[in-house]
Each structure stands twice: as C-alpha cells, then as structure tokens.
Amino acid sequence: LNHMLEPHKEFPIFNMEMRPEDNEEIDPKAIEVNKLDLAKIRMTAFDRETVATAFLNWFESLKLKPGKQIAPLGHNYAFDRDMIRKWLGPETYNLHFHYHFRDSMVTANYVNDRATCCAEPVVFPKVGLKDLCNKLNVEVEMAHRALDDALAASRVYKKLLLM
C-alpha cells in the first residue's frame, strides 16, 4: 500500500493460492463460510515451498532499502501472523515483516473503548470485517478471499483513522 493506504501503483501485489499441507487440520466451518472447494484447491494451488520462493522473489523485486521491512496491515492480524510465521519460519518472517503491524479490528476496538471512556455509545457493536465494512460502507468484491479481505481491511482501517 502507499502512504494513503491504497494499492501502490509501482509495486505489484503478491497473491497466490497455497495448498494446505496433507496433515493440516482445516475447520469445516471455514470451508463452508468461505465457499471453498478444498479438493480443487488441493489439485490447483501451489505448494508452500513454491509460494515461499515466489514471495521471497517478489520481496526482492520491490528493491527496498537494506533492512526495510513490510509493515503489515490486516484484520485480526495476530491470526494471520501466526499462519505466516509457521509457513515462512520465524527467522524469515522477522526479516521481511516489521513487528509494528496495523489492525482494523484492534483499531475498531480502540474506537469503542474511546467512546466508552467518553460516556458515548459504542460505535461498533461487532468488530468482524464484514460488520465493519457494512457499518463504514466499504465494498468487498469477494468476501472471504484473502486479497479482497486484505483490501477491505485497508479501506476500513483508513476510514477508522479518519474518524
């Protein structure tokens, strides 16, 4: 994202579908909610090593200054961070991602806490991404798809900052 929290015009977006490991436990509700065809994903998605190599090549293509890292922005990022750290390994994760992440769920909770401290009504009774998108009039092209949810989280975060 650029400084205005919009997709950067000079840097390509990294987005690949990654095949789950054979022994990986997958929540059936997540499959249902996300309307995923697990059999198709297992056949067509890339293996973890291929995606990791592609990510590292993508990162290098950004030609960032030495030591520069990605400052993650997500919704409930702690969940995603754990998955990404497991996939890349802690050392590779720490080399590429800064620990000062931004999170639209945490920010919405902050807005609620601020309202409560000022004896005002809670702004966001629910802080799920879909709930925040609805409340803030943020459109999501295909909910529960990683790229679309990431872009929605950035738009929600920007609106929260402007409140």
N, C-alpha and C positions, 0 to 999 in steps of 0.2 A: 504494500500500500504506500501511497505517497503521504506527504505531510498533511493532506486534507482527508486522510483515511479512505481514499478511493484507489481502485486498482491503478498501479503505476503504469504509465504508457510506455516507458522504456524497458521495464523488466517483465519478462514473461511470467505467467502464473504457473506454478508447479501443481499438477493434478494428475494422479494416476490411480487406477483401481488396483488394490493389493489383495491378493488371495490370502484368506486366513490359513493358518497352519492346520494340518490334519487333526492334531490333538487339541486345538484351541476350542475352548468352551464358548459357544455363542448363544446368547439369550434369545430364545424363540420369539419373545415379545418384540425384541429389537428388529428381528427379521420381518415380523408382521407389520409393525408400525412403519418401518422404512420401505415396505413393499419390495423387498429384495428377493431375487431368485438365487438362492445360495448355490444350487447346482450349476447354474450358468456362471456365477462368479468364480466358482472353483475351476471351471473349464477355461474361462476367458481372461481372468485377471492375471496380473503379473505376480511372480513370486517375490517374497520380501527382499531377497538379495538384489534382484534386478531393480526394484523400486529404490532401494537404498543407494545403489550405484547411480541411478538416474538423478536422485536427489542431490548427491554429492557433486555430480557434474553440473546440475542446474545451479547449485550454490556457487560453484567456481565461475560459472558463466556470468554471474552478477558483477564480478570484478570489484568486489567491495574492498575497502582499505584493509590491510592486515589487522587481524584481531576483531574486526567488525562482525557483529552477530545479528541475527534476526530477533526483533522484539516481538514475541508472539502476541496476537490478539485473538481471543476466541470467546466462546460462551461456555461456561463451566470448564475452563481451560485445564484445571487440575486433572480432570478425567482424561482429556486428550494428551496432556503432557505425559502422564504415566504410560499411555499406549505408545507414544512416540519414543520415549526413553527405553521402553522394553524392546521396541523394534530396532532402533539405531544403536542402543547401548548407551550407558550414561556418559562415557567419555566423548563419544561423537556428538551426542545431544548437547552436552555442555560447551563443546567447541563452536557449535553452529547457532544455538539459541540462547539469548540473554535471559537471565533469571528475573528481570523486571518485566513480567508479562502484563497485559491488559485483559480485562474480562468483563463482558457486558452483564453477566449475572451478578458478579461482585459489585459492579457499579450500580446496578438497579437496586441491590440490597442497601448500598450506601445511600441512595436517594430516599429509600424508605426509612432508613434509620435517621436521616437528617430531618425528614418530615415529622417523625415521631418525637424527636428531641425538640422540635419547634411546636409541638402540640397541634400538628396538622394531620389530616388523613393520610394514610399510607397511599402512595401513588400507584404502586404495582402490587396488587393482592397476590399475583402469581408471577414468578420470575423466569419461567421457561421461555425459550427463544420464541416459540410460536405466540405465547401470551404477550411478550414484549413487542413483537412485530405487529400484532393486532392493535395493541394499545397505542403504539407510536406511528401507525400507518406505514409500516415498512413492508414492501412487497418481497416475497420469496418466490423465485421461479419454480424450483422443485424442492420442497421441504424435505429434510432428512437425507439430502445428498451433501456430501462433505463440502464441495466447493460452494454450492448455493447457500448452505448454512453459514459458512465462513464469511461470505459476502454480506449476508443478512446480519451477522453479528457485528461486522464493522459498521454497517449503517445504523444499527441500534445503538452501538457504543457512541457514535458521533452525535446522534440525537440526544443521548443521555448527557454528553458533555455540554451540549448547548442549552440544557435545561437551567 
